[in-house]
Amino acid sequence: MIYPKNFENKIGFDEIRGLLKERCLSSLGKEMVDNIAISADADEINEWMEQLREFRRLQEEADDFPLQYFFDVRASISRLRLEGTHLEENELFDLRRSLDTICNIVNYLNRSDDSDGEEERSYPYPALHRLTEDVFTFPQLVQRIDQILDKFGKIKDSASPELSNIRRDLAKTEGGISRTLYNILRSAQSEGLVDKDVTPTLRDGRLVIPVAPGLKRKIRGIVHDESASGKTVFIEPAEVVEANNRIRELESDERREIIRILTEFAKLVRPYVPQILLSYKFLATIDLIRAKAEFARITKAFEPKVESYPYIDWIRAVHPLLQLSLEKQGKKVVPLDIMLTGEKRILIISGPNAGGKSVCLKTVGLVQYMLQCGMSIPIGERSKTGVFKNIMIDIGDEQSIENDLSTYSSHLMNMKNMMKQADGKSLLLIDEFGTGTEPQIGGAIAESVLKQFCKKEAYGVITTHYQNLKHFADSHDGVINGAMLYDRQEMQALFQLQIGNPGSSFAIEIARKTGIPDEVIKDASEIVGSDYIQSDKYLQDIVRDKRYWENKRQTIHQREKAMEQTIAKYENDIIELERSRKEILKAAKAKAEELMAESNKKIENAIREIKESQAEKEETKKIREELKTFKAEIDEIDTTVNDEKIANKIKQIQERKQRHEKRKKNKAEKSLKSENSVIPTVSKPKESLPLHIGDTVRIKGLTSVGKVESIEGKTASVIFGDMRTKMRTDRLEHADAPVKEEPKVYTSIGRQTREAIDERKLNFKQDLDLRGMRGEEAINAVTYFIDDAILVGMSRVRILHGKGNGILRQLIREYIATIPNVTSFRDEHVQFGGSGITVVDL
């Protein structure tokens, strides 16, 4: 039950209906908005909520949902129940498009995620799918309409053979009239009877020629009309009268045939009229759901789960109309936190005038009514809601001269009806409870009525200024006080509801603010008595202190939350640091393994040289044992040990590597001395000293020494023996001057070799052409070619082998891959030969 009859007007729901209608696509949805009614069935309301949730999700996820052509043709369809009736062309066109929309919506909502069987099917939007269960679609009717109408909604020539013949004759006759009329017009123009710029026109559906009144007898025909100024008459020449009559006959035949076609189609539709009307009800429901979803979007509302019992636990609820109004002014509405439960059923709100008590009461009424009408409501997502069987309100002045009701009498009439209907599932909304008569007796009657509401276990929100009602909550279970907060320093309302304590009316403060003389205020205070003034002051202090400590509590809560976030951040940072440390350790281990592999390679080379020099086996064995020790140290690295231990390990590995290199260098020097070659005396690198012209240097990692000829920035020109080369200074290091021994017999041979190398360098070509060679012959040629390239110091060469079947190319590349001095090889650029040429980097 909703009481009184103008309940929606009192809480503002009539404005909500208007806003919903603005968002409807057709009169179908607007009619559904007018028919919105409250429900006390929680299951039904939850189904409405689910429909809204799914539709809002559908709008976010899909952009192909059919929402065009929401036409209301129910009146035209209903007319077809009578025999002999038919739809006009525009009505038929609207029927076709709207039936197609219904069919598309049903097909869209019937899309299934599974196709294994009816019982196992699941739908993306199950609540919306349930709306389609009893809805009929008519693709055959749409197909038949497409045979009758073109894409612009006009009857096709091919709608029937008879219509096609009629229109063909009509076009032929009109063409003949046009030619005849233009011949007459040109003749009249040549005789000066008609102006040169005159063209035939239509009057009463007949083609005529405009002529000046004085010349109308010069043209034989029928005068059909005269212009408003009287300066022009419209003559139908006698030659085209019969043809125009024929056109009239053909147009009548065309109209009769069109009516026959539409009547035949109406016979086809007539058996399905009830199902079609049911389908339009579905279309109206979709339009309503869409309008609700759009309204929810602009009010930032959501769809809560609704319990089947009376319950209100709202967090940050707002009045939707007030919210929209304030947003236009660039202001924000103050949200409301309110709770009505079985233990605290009735909330008595007190506080200053214009402090927001009535807005609070209207917010509860409107939001609860919207919820039970199946609309999204603007409350916080953690809120909980329930349903009420009866919602009754007493707000405003209902005095009536006709019914002989005063203001107070109207309030008493409302109280009588509320007491009669109230029960444990009723929500009572009473504004300014007990006012309208002498305060003492008015307060007493209000307190007695409130006792009756408590006995019936009704729920309610009541606003009042009466002290006895404020005290009532302290001595009765199920009743709780609430206060609208007021800033006493700024002398302005805060529009915040605080539950737990009553609020002061701040009558003295507000009177002083409005400029009432202090003498009047002092006199009023003496009249009411010091006890009342003192108790009101205490009440204000309690409210102030509670607000202070509430702010403190919120501040502490916010700081605790910030601290928790900081702690969580630190914990995440620690986890991230631990992960980074493990990655660094893992990289260090990989680097150590790389060092080990490099050292292994160098040691193996040293062993090979020792073997070639016929060194002792004991020395080889000793080197291998040291290699195993080095490898074992690498394997001992664990990513879980501390950083200091890892640093020590890496230091030991580096020291071990230096010892291996030093040992290898000593063995190499011994090997060179045994061959009586020029042996440079190698000293410890002097990396800290800068390079100067004339310094003796060597390439880092090599034994050959040379002299610096010149230095330009970071590049130095160095002479090694008989060769001059340029390289970066950071690749060079200081070395001791070589000690030359007495030349041996090999000197002349060395000079001859150098001369041969120089001659070969001058004659060397970068390209080798293997085309036409066999595989073995080509490999042999590549072997000598690569050796010469390395000897003369070439950094890049090209091998021409052709494309063919790719066999020679593959054979050559397999061989090149085994040459240690080759760093990379690839196809030549497509403009210079592509896969027919292999480019080799040395």
C-alpha positions in Angstrom: 0.0 0.0 0.0 1.2 3.5 -0.9 -0.3 6.4 1.1 -1.5 9.0 0.3 -2.6 9.0 -3.4 -0.3 11.8 -4.2 2.7 10.0 -2.7 4.7 10.2 -5.9 4.2 13.9 -6.2 5.3 14.4 -2.5 8.6 12.5 -2.9 9.3 13.7 -6.5 8.9 10.4 -8.3 6.7 12.1 -10.9 9.8 14.0 -12.0 11.7 10.7 -12.2 9.0 9.4 -14.6 9.5 12.6 -16.7 13.3 12.0 -16.9 12.8 8.4 -17.9 10.4 9.4 -20.7 13.0 11.7 -22.1 15.3 8.8 -22.5 12.8 6.4 -24.2 13.2 5.7 -27.9 9.4 5.5 -28.7 5.9 5.8 -27.3 6.2 2.2 -26.4 8.7 2.9 -23.7 7.0 6.0 -22.5 3.8 4.1 -22.0 5.8 1.5 -20.0 7.1 4.4 -17.8 3.6 5.5 -17.1 2.8 1.9 -16.0 5.7 1.6 -13.6 4.4 0.3 -10.3 5.9 -0.6 -7.0 6.5 -4.2 -6.0 7.0 -5.9 -2.6 8.2 -9.1 -4.2 12.0 -9.3 -3.6 12.5 -12.0 -6.3 10.7 -9.8 -8.9 12.8 -6.7 -7.9 16.0 -8.7 -8.0 15.0 -9.9 -11.5 14.6 -6.3 -12.5 17.9 -5.4 -11.0 19.6 -8.3 -12.9 18.1 -7.1 -16.2 19.5 -3.6 -15.6 22.9 -5.0 -14.6 23.1 -7.1 -17.8 21.9 -4.3 -20.0 24.5 -1.9 -18.6 27.1 -4.6 -19.1 25.8 -5.2 -22.6 26.2 -1.5 -23.5 29.8 -1.6 -22.3 30.7 -4.8 -24.0 28.8 -4.7 -27.3 28.3 -2.0 -29.9 26.1 -4.1 -32.3 23.0 -4.4 -30.1 20.0 -3.4 -32.3 18.4 -0.3 -30.9 17.0 1.4 -34.0 13.4 1.5 -35.4 11.4 1.4 -32.1 8.0 2.2 -33.8 4.7 1.8 -32.1 2.2 0.3 -34.7 0.0 -1.4 -32.2 -3.1 0.7 -33.1 -2.7 -0.1 -36.8 -2.2 -3.8 -36.0 -5.2 -3.9 -33.7 -7.3 -2.3 -36.6 -6.5 -5.4 -38.7 -8.8 -7.5 -36.6 -11.6 -6.2 -38.7 -12.2 -7.9 -42.1 -11.4 -5.8 -45.1 -9.0 -3.4 -43.4 -5.4 -2.9 -44.4 -2.3 -0.9 -43.4 -1.1 2.1 -45.4 2.3 2.2 -47.0 4.0 4.2 -44.1 2.4 1.9 -41.5 3.5 -1.2 -43.3 7.1 0.3 -43.5 7.1 1.0 -39.8 5.8 -2.6 -39.1 8.6 -4.1 -41.3 11.4 -2.2 -39.5 10.1 -2.7 -36.0 9.4 -6.4 -36.6 13.0 -6.7 -37.9 14.3 -5.0 -34.7 12.4 -7.4 -32.5 13.7 -10.3 -34.4 17.3 -9.0 -34.2 17.0 -8.3 -30.4 15.6 -11.8 -29.7 18.4 -13.5 -31.8 21.0 -11.4 -30.1 19.8 -12.3 -26.6 19.5 -16.0 -27.6 23.1 -16.3 -28.4 24.5 -19.2 -26.5 28.0 -19.8 -25.1 27.6 -23.6 -25.4 26.0 -25.7 -28.2 26.1 -29.2 -26.6 22.4 -29.3 -25.7 19.4 -27.4 -24.5 20.0 -28.2 -20.8 23.6 -27.3 -20.8 23.3 -24.0 -22.7 24.4 -20.8 -21.0 23.7 -17.3 -22.2 25.8 -14.2 -21.7 22.7 -12.2 -20.5 20.4 -14.8 -18.8 17.9 -12.3 -17.3 17.4 -10.5 -20.6 17.2 -13.9 -22.3 14.3 -14.9 -20.0 12.4 -11.9 -21.4 12.4 -13.5 -24.9 10.9 -16.9 -23.9 7.4 -16.1 -24.9 8.2 -13.6 -27.7 7.3 -14.5 -31.3 9.3 -13.3 -34.2 8.0 -13.0 -37.8 10.8 -13.3 -40.3 8.4 -14.6 -43.0 6.2 -11.4 -42.6 9.3 -9.3 -42.9 10.3 -11.2 -46.1 6.8 -10.7 -47.6 6.9 -7.0 -46.8 10.3 -6.8 -48.6 8.5 -8.2 -51.7 5.9 -5.4 -51.5 8.0 -2.4 -50.4 11.3 -1.0 -51.6 14.0 0.3 -49.3 12.3 3.7 -49.1 9.0 2.3 -48.0 7.2 2.7 -51.4 5.2 0.0 -53.2 7.4 -1.8 -55.7 6.3 -2.1 -59.3 6.9 -5.9 -58.9 4.5 -6.2 -56.0 2.0 -7.7 -58.5 2.0 -8.3 -62.3 -1.1 -6.0 -62.6 0.5 -3.2 -60.8 3.6 -3.5 -63.1 1.4 -3.2 -66.2 -0.5 -0.2 -64.9 2.6 1.7 -64.0 4.2 0.9 -67.4 1.1 2.3 -69.2 1.1 5.3 -66.8 4.7 6.1 -67.6 4.1 5.7 -71.3 1.0 8.0 -71.3 2.8 10.6 -69.2 5.7 10.6 -71.6 3.3 11.2 -74.5 1.6 14.0 -72.8 4.9 15.6 -71.9 6.1 15.5 -75.5 2.8 16.9 -76.9 2.7 19.6 -74.2 6.2 20.7 -75.0 5.5 20.9 -78.7 2.4 23.1 -78.0 4.5 25.2 -75.7 7.3 25.7 -78.2 4.8 26.7 -80.9 3.1 29.2 -78.5 6.5 30.6 -77.6 7.4 31.1 -81.2 4.1 32.9 -81.8 4.8 35.1 -78.8 1.8 33.8 -76.9 3.9 32.5 -74.0 7.2 33.8 -72.4 10.4 32.0 -73.3 11.1 30.9 -69.7 7.6 29.3 -69.1 7.4 25.6 -68.4 4.4 23.2 -68.0 3.0 22.9 -64.4 0.5 20.8 -62.5 -3.0 22.0 -61.5 -5.4 19.5 -59.9 -3.2 16.7 -61.0 -3.3 17.8 -64.7 -0.5 19.2 -66.8 -1.2 22.8 -67.9 0.5 25.8 -69.5 0.6 29.2 -67.8 -0.7 31.9 -70.2 -1.4 35.7 -69.8 -5.2 36.3 -69.5 -5.4 38.4 -72.6 -4.0 35.5 -74.7 -6.0 32.7 -73.3 -8.3 32.5 -76.3 -5.3 32.0 -78.6 -4.7 28.5 -77.2 -7.5 26.0 -77.6 -8.1 24.2 -74.3 -9.7 24.2 -70.9 -8.9 26.9 -68.2 -8.3 25.1 -65.0 -7.1 27.8 -62.6 -6.0 31.4 -62.2 -3.1 32.8 -60.2 -3.8 34.8 -57.0 -2.8 38.0 -58.8 -5.0 37.3 -61.8 -2.0 37.8 -64.2 -1.8 34.2 -65.1 -4.3 31.6 -66.2 -3.6 27.8 -66.5 -4.8 26.2 -69.7 -5.0 22.5 -70.4 -4.6 22.2 -74.3 -7.3 20.3 -76.0 -4.7 17.9 -77.5 -3.8 16.5 -74.1 -7.2 16.4 -72.4 -7.9 12.8 -73.3 -4.4 11.8 -72.3 -4.8 13.5 -68.9 -8.1 11.7 -68.5 -6.4 8.4 -69.2 -3.8 9.2 -66.6 -6.5 9.8 -64.0 -8.0 6.5 -64.9 -4.6 4.7 -64.6 -3.9 6.4 -61.3 -7.2 5.1 -60.0 -6.4 1.7 -61.2 -3.0 1.9 -59.5 -4.6 2.9 -56.2 -7.1 0.1 -56.4 -4.4 -2.4 -57.1 -2.2 -1.1 -54.2 -5.2 -1.4 -51.8 -5.8 -5.0 -53.1 -2.2 -5.9 -52.4 -2.3 -4.3 -48.9 -5.6 -6.1 -48.2 -4.2 -9.4 -49.2 -1.2 -8.9 -46.9 -3.6 -7.9 -44.0 -5.2 -11.3 -44.4 -1.8 -12.9 -44.0 -1.2 -10.8 -40.8 -4.6 -11.1 -39.2 -4.2 -14.5 -37.5 -1.0 -13.3 -35.8 -2.3 -10.0 -34.3 -2.2 -11.2 -30.6 1.4 -12.5 -31.0 2.5 -9.4 -32.7 1.1 -7.2 -30.0 2.9 -9.4 -27.4 6.1 -8.8 -29.3 5.6 -5.1 -29.1 5.2 -5.4 -25.4 8.7 -7.0 -25.3 10.0 -4.1 -27.4 8.5 -1.6 -24.9 10.2 -3.5 -22.1 13.6 -3.3 -23.7 13.0 0.5 -24.3 12.1 0.9 -20.6 15.2 -1.0 -19.4 17.4 1.1 -21.7 15.9 4.3 -20.3 16.5 3.1 -16.7 20.1 2.2 -17.6 20.7 5.7 -19.0 19.2 7.3 -15.9 21.4 5.1 -13.7 24.4 6.3 -15.7 23.8 10.0 -15.2 22.9 9.6 -11.4 25.9 7.2 -10.8 23.5 4.6 -9.4 23.9 0.9 -9.1 21.7 -2.2 -8.7 21.9 -3.7 -5.2 20.8 -7.2 -4.0 17.4 -6.8 -2.4 16.5 -8.9 0.7 13.0 -10.2 1.2 12.5 -8.5 4.6 12.4 -4.8 5.7 16.0 -3.5 5.9 17.9 -0.3 5.2 21.6 0.0 5.5 22.6 2.7 3.1 26.1 4.2 2.7 26.5 7.5 0.8 22.9 7.6 -0.4 21.9 10.8 -2.3 18.7 12.3 -3.5 18.9 11.8 -7.4 16.9 15.0 -8.3 18.9 17.1 -5.8 22.1 15.6 -7.2 21.2 16.6 -10.8 20.1 20.0 -9.8 23.3 20.8 -7.8 25.5 19.4 -10.6 24.1 22.0 -13.0 25.2 24.7 -10.4 28.7 23.1 -10.1 27.9 21.9 -6.5 28.0 18.5 -4.8 25.3 16.9 -2.8 26.1 15.7 0.8 25.6 11.9 0.9 23.5 10.3 3.6 24.4 7.3 5.8 21.3 5.7 7.3 20.3 2.4 8.9 16.9 0.9 9.9 17.1 -2.6 11.2 14.9 -4.9 13.4 16.7 -3.6 16.5 16.6 0.1 15.5 13.4 0.5 13.5 12.4 4.1 14.0 14.9 7.0 13.5 13.9 10.4 15.1 15.8 13.2 13.4 16.2 16.5 15.0 18.2 19.6 14.3 18.0 23.2 13.0 15.5 24.4 10.5 16.9 24.3 6.9 19.4 21.8 8.1 18.4 19.0 5.7 15.8 17.0 7.8 13.1 17.0 5.2 15.6 16.3 2.4 16.8 13.3 4.4 13.2 12.1 4.8 12.4 12.6 1.1 15.7 10.8 0.1 14.7 7.7 2.1 11.2 7.7 0.6 12.3 8.4 -3.0 15.2 6.0 -3.1 13.2 3.1 -1.5 10.3 3.7 -3.9 12.7 3.7 -6.9 14.2 0.5 -5.7 10.9 -1.2 -5.4 9.9 0.1 -8.9 13.0 -1.8 -10.3 15.3 1.2 -10.8 19.0 1.6 -10.0 19.5 3.7 -6.9 22.3 6.2 -6.1 23.8 4.5 -3.0 27.2 3.1 -2.2 28.1 -0.4 -3.4 28.5 -1.8 0.1 24.9 -0.8 1.0 22.2 -3.4 1.8 18.5 -3.1 1.0 15.2 -4.7 1.7 11.5 -4.3 0.8 8.5 -2.8 2.5 4.9 -3.9 2.0 3.5 -0.4 2.8 5.2 3.0 2.4 3.3 5.9 3.9 4.3 9.6 4.1 3.0 12.7 5.9 4.8 15.8 4.7 3.7 19.2 3.8 0.3 21.0 4.3 -2.8 19.0 3.3 -5.4 21.5 4.5 -8.6 21.5 2.5 -11.4 24.1 2.5 -13.7 21.7 0.6 -13.3 18.9 3.1 -13.2 21.3 6.1 -9.7 20.2 7.1 -7.2 22.4 8.9 -3.4 21.8 8.8 -3.4 19.9 12.1 -6.6 18.0 11.2 -5.0 16.8 8.0 -2.0 15.6 10.0 -4.3 13.7 12.5 -6.1 12.1 9.5 -2.8 10.8 8.2 -1.8 9.6 11.6 -5.1 7.7 11.9 -4.6 6.0 8.6 -1.0 5.2 9.3 -1.9 3.6 12.7 -4.6 1.5 11.0 -2.3 0.2 8.2 1.1 0.0 10.0 2.7 -3.3 10.6 6.1 -4.9 10.7 6.6 -4.4 7.0 5.6 -0.7 6.8 7.9 2.3 6.3 6.5 5.5 7.8 7.9 8.9 6.8 6.6 11.8 8.9 7.9 15.3 8.7 7.6 17.8 11.6 5.8 15.2 13.8 3.2 16.8 16.1 3.2 20.3 14.8 0.2 22.4 13.8 -1.3 22.8 17.3 -0.4 23.9 20.8 3.1 22.5 21.4 2.5 20.8 24.7 -0.6 18.8 23.7 0.8 18.3 20.2 4.0 16.8 21.6 1.9 14.5 23.9 -0.3 13.3 21.1 2.8 12.7 18.9 4.4 10.7 21.6 1.3 8.5 22.1 1.1 7.9 18.3 4.8 7.0 18.3 4.1 4.4 21.0 1.5 2.8 18.8 4.0 2.6 15.9 6.5 0.9 18.2 3.8 -1.7 19.3 3.2 -2.5 15.7 6.9 -2.8 15.1 6.7 -0.4 12.1 9.8 1.1 10.5 10.0 4.9 10.1 12.0 8.1 9.7 10.5 11.0 11.7 11.6 14.6 11.9 10.7 16.8 14.9 11.7 19.7 17.2 9.9 18.3 20.3 12.1 17.6 23.3 9.8 14.8 24.6 10.2 12.9 21.3 14.0 13.3 21.5 13.8 11.8 25.1 11.4 9.1 23.9 14.2 7.2 22.0 16.3 6.9 25.2 13.5 5.0 27.1 12.1 2.8 24.3 13.7 -0.1 22.4 13.7 0.0 18.6 13.9 3.8 18.5 17.1 5.8 18.0 17.9 9.5 17.7 19.6 11.2 14.9 20.9 14.8 14.4 21.5 17.0 11.4 24.8 18.6 12.1 25.3 22.4 12.4 28.5 24.4 12.5 28.1 26.7 15.4 31.3 28.7 14.5 30.3 29.3 10.9 26.6 29.4 11.8 25.6 27.2 8.8 24.1 23.8 8.3 26.4 20.9 7.3 23.6 18.7 5.9 25.1 15.6 7.5 23.1 13.0 9.4 24.7 11.7 12.6 22.9 8.8 14.3 23.1 8.2 18.0 22.3 11.5 19.7 19.5 14.1 19.3 20.3 17.4 17.7 19.7 20.9 18.9 17.4 23.3 17.0 19.9 26.1 17.5 16.9 28.5 17.9 18.9 31.1 19.9 21.9 31.0 17.6 19.8 31.3 14.4 17.7 34.1 15.9 20.9 36.0 16.8 22.3 35.4 13.3 19.2 36.8 11.6 19.5 40.0 13.6 16.8 39.6 16.3 17.7 42.1 19.1 19.6 40.7 22.1 16.9 42.0 24.4 14.3 39.8 22.7 16.6 36.8 22.8 17.4 37.4 26.5 13.7 37.8 27.3 12.9 34.6 25.4 15.6 32.7 27.3 14.1 33.8 30.6 10.6 32.8 29.6 11.7 29.3 28.6 13.9 28.9 31.7 17.5 28.4 32.4 17.2 24.6 32.6 16.0 24.4 29.0 18.7 26.7 27.8 21.3 24.8 29.7 20.1 21.4 28.5 20.1 22.7 24.9 23.6 23.9 25.4 24.7 20.6 26.8 23.1 18.9 23.8 25.0 21.2 21.5 28.2 20.4 23.3 27.6 16.7 23.1 27.0 17.0 19.4 30.1 19.1 19.0 32.2 16.7 21.0 30.9 13.7 19.2 31.7 15.4 15.9 35.2 16.2 17.1 35.9 12.7 18.2 34.3 11.3 15.1 36.6 13.4 13.0 39.5 12.2 15.1 38.4 8.6 14.6 38.2 9.1 10.9 41.7 10.7 10.8 43.1 7.8 12.8 41.4 5.4 10.5 42.8 7.2 7.4 46.3 7.2 8.9 46.1 3.5 9.8 45.0 2.8 6.2 47.9 4.9 4.9 50.3 3.1 7.2 48.9 -0.3 6.0 49.5 0.9 2.4 53.0 2.0 3.3 53.8 -1.3 5.0 52.4 -3.2 2.0 54.6 -1.0 -0.3 57.7 -1.7 1.8 56.9 -5.4 1.7 56.5 -5.3 -2.0 59.8 -3.4 -2.3 61.6 -6.0 -0.2 60.2 -8.8 -2.4 61.2 -6.9 -5.5 64.7 -6.2 -4.0 65.1 -9.9 -3.2 64.0 -10.8 -6.7 66.4 -8.3 -8.2 69.2 -9.6 -6.0 68.6 -13.2 -7.2 68.6 -12.0 -10.8 71.9 -10.2 -10.1 73.4 -13.3 -8.5 72.1 -15.4 -11.4 73.8 -12.9 -13.9 77.0 -13.0 -11.8 77.0 -16.8 -12.0 76.4 -16.7 -15.8 79.3 -14.2 -16.1 81.5 -16.5 -14.0 80.6 -19.4 -16.3 81.4 -17.2 -19.3 84.8 -16.4 -17.7 85.3 -20.1 -17.0 84.5 -21.0 -20.7 86.9 -18.3 -21.9 89.6 -19.4 -19.5 89.0 -23.1 -20.5 89.5 -22.1 -24.2 92.7 -20.2 -23.5 94.1 -23.0 -21.3 93.3 -25.6 -23.9 95.2 -23.5 -26.4 98.1 -23.3 -24.0 98.0 -27.0 -23.6 98.0 -27.5 -27.4 101.0 -25.2 -27.7 102.8 -27.1 -24.9 102.1 -30.3 -26.7 103.5 -28.9 -29.9 106.6 -27.7 -28.0 106.9 -31.2 -26.5 106.5 -29.9 -22.9 106.4 -32.2 -19.9 103.2 -34.1 -19.2 103.3 -33.0 -15.5 102.8 -29.4 -16.5 99.8 -30.3 -18.6 98.3 -32.3 -15.8 98.8 -29.5 -13.4 97.0 -27.0 -15.7 94.0 -29.4 -16.1 93.7 -29.8 -12.3 93.7 -26.0 -11.9 91.0 -25.8 -14.5 88.8 -28.3 -12.6 89.3 -26.3 -9.4 88.3 -23.1 -11.2 85.1 -24.9 -12.5 84.2 -26.2 -9.1 84.4 -22.7 -7.7 81.9 -21.5 -10.3 79.5 -24.3 -9.4 79.6 -23.4 -5.7 78.0 -20.0 -6.4 74.4 -20.0 -5.0 71.9 -17.2 -5.5 70.8 -17.5 -1.9 74.2 -16.6 -0.3 74.9 -13.1 0.9 76.4 -10.4 -1.4 79.7 -10.3 0.5 80.3 -14.0 -0.1 79.4 -13.6 -3.8 81.8 -10.7 -4.2 84.6 -12.8 -2.6 83.9 -15.6 -5.0 84.0 -13.4 -8.0 87.2 -11.9 -6.8 88.8 -15.3 -6.4 87.6 -16.3 -9.9 89.2 -13.2 -11.4 92.4 -13.8 -9.6 92.4 -17.4 -10.8 91.8 -16.2 -14.4 94.8 -13.7 -14.1 97.0 -16.5 -12.9 96.0 -18.8 -15.8 96.7 -16.0 -18.3 100.0 -15.3 -16.8 101.0 -18.9 -16.9 99.9 -19.2 -20.5 101.9 -16.1 -21.4 105.0 -17.5 -19.9 104.6 -20.8 -21.8 104.1 -18.9 -25.0 107.3 -16.9 -24.4 109.3 -20.1 -23.8 107.9 -21.5 -27.0 108.9 -18.5 -29.0 112.4 -18.4 -27.5 112.9 -22.0 -28.5 112.3 -21.0 -32.1 114.9 -18.2 -31.9 112.5 -15.5 -33.1 112.4 -11.9 -32.0 110.9 -12.0 -28.5 109.5 -8.9 -27.0 110.0 -8.4 -23.3 106.5 -8.1 -21.8 106.1 -6.1 -18.7 103.1 -5.4 -16.6 100.7 -3.1 -18.3 100.9 0.5 -17.3 97.2 1.2 -17.9 97.2 4.3 -15.7 99.7 6.2 -17.9 98.5 8.1 -20.9 99.9 7.3 -24.4 102.4 9.6 -26.1 104.0 9.7 -29.5 107.0 7.3 -29.5 105.6 5.0 -26.7 106.1 1.3 -27.1 102.6 -0.3 -27.0 100.9 -3.6 -27.7 97.3 -4.6 -28.3 95.7 -5.8 -25.1 95.8 -9.6 -25.0 98.6 -9.9 -27.7 102.3 -10.0 -27.5 103.3 -8.1 -30.6 104.6 -4.6 -29.8 104.8 -1.4 -31.8 105.5 2.3 -31.6 102.9 5.1 -31.5 103.4 7.3 -34.5 100.6 9.8 -33.9 97.5 10.4 -31.7 94.3 12.0 -32.8 91.7 12.2 -30.0 90.9 8.6 -29.0 92.6 7.1 -32.1 96.3 6.3 -32.4 98.4 5.4 -35.5 100.8 2.5 -34.5 103.6 0.9 -36.5 103.9 -2.9 -35.9 107.1 -4.1 -37.7 106.5 -3.1 -41.4 102.8 -2.4 -41.0 101.0 0.8 -39.9 97.5 0.6 -38.5 95.0 2.8 -36.7 93.0 1.8 -33.7 91.3 3.1 -30.5 93.7 4.0 -27.7 91.6 2.0 -25.2 92.6 -1.2 -27.0 96.4 -0.4 -26.5 98.5 -0.7 -23.4 102.1 0.2 -22.6 104.9 -2.4 -23.2 108.6 -2.6 -22.7 110.8 -2.1 -25.8 111.6 -5.5 -27.4 115.1 -6.9 -27.0 116.4 -7.8 -30.4 118.6 -10.8 -30.8 121.2 -11.3 -33.4 119.6 -12.0 -36.7 119.6 -15.6 -37.8 119.4 -17.2 -41.1 115.7 -16.8 -41.0 116.0 -13.0 -41.5 116.2 -13.1 -45.2 113.4 -15.6 -45.3 111.3 -13.3 -43.0 112.0 -10.4 -45.4 111.0 -12.6 -48.4 107.8 -13.6 -46.5 107.0 -10.0 -45.8 107.6 -9.0 -49.4 105.4 -11.9 -50.5 102.6 -10.8 -48.1 102.8 -7.2 -49.3 102.7 -8.3 -52.9 99.7 -10.6 -52.2 97.9 -7.7 -50.3 98.3 -5.5 -53.4 97.0 -8.2 -55.8 94.2 -9.5 -53.4 90.6 -9.1 -54.6 87.6 -9.1 -52.2 85.3 -11.2 -54.5 85.7 -14.9 -55.3 83.7 -16.3 -58.2 82.8 -20.0 -57.8 80.1 -20.3 -60.4 80.5 -23.4 -62.5 82.8 -25.2 -60.0 82.1 -28.6 -58.4 81.7 -28.9 -54.7 85.2 -30.2 -53.8 86.9 -27.7 -56.1 84.9 -24.8 -54.7 85.7 -25.7 -51.1 89.4 -25.9 -51.9 89.2 -22.4 -53.6 87.3 -21.0 -50.6 90.0 -22.4 -48.2 92.8 -20.6 -50.0 90.7 -17.4 -50.4 89.8 -17.1 -46.7 93.5 -17.8 -45.7 94.7 -15.0 -48.0 92.0 -12.7 -46.7 93.1 -13.3 -43.1 96.7 -12.9 -44.0 96.3 -9.6 -45.7 94.0 -8.3 -43.0 90.7 -8.0 -44.9 87.6 -7.5 -42.7 85.0 -8.5 -45.2 84.9 -10.6 -48.4 82.2 -11.8 -50.9 81.8 -15.3 -52.4 79.8 -15.5 -55.6 78.2 -19.0 -55.9 74.9 -18.2 -57.8 71.5 -19.3 -56.8 70.6 -22.5 -58.7 69.3 -25.2 -56.5 71.2 -23.8 -53.5 73.4 -26.9 -53.1 76.7 -25.1 -53.7 75.6 -22.3 -51.4 74.7 -24.6 -48.6 78.0 -26.6 -49.0 80.1 -23.4 -48.8 78.2 -22.0 -45.8 78.6 -25.3 -43.9 82.3 -25.1 -44.4 82.6 -21.3 -43.6 80.8 -22.0 -40.3 83.7 -24.2 -39.2 86.4 -21.5 -39.7 87.2 -19.8 -36.3 88.2 -16.5 -37.8 84.8 -16.0 -39.4 82.5 -13.8 -37.2 79.4 -13.9 -39.4 78.1 -14.5 -42.9 74.9 -13.6 -44.6 73.1 -13.0 -48.0 74.1 -9.9 -50.0 71.5 -7.2 -50.3 68.8 -8.1 -52.8 69.9 -5.1 -55.0 73.5 -6.5 -55.3 72.8 -10.2 -55.8 70.7 -11.4 -52.9 71.1 -15.1 -52.0 73.5 -15.7 -55.0 76.3 -14.0 -53.0 77.5 -14.8 -49.4 79.1 -11.9 -47.5 81.7 -13.1 -45.0 82.9 -10.9 -42.0 86.4 -11.8 -40.6 
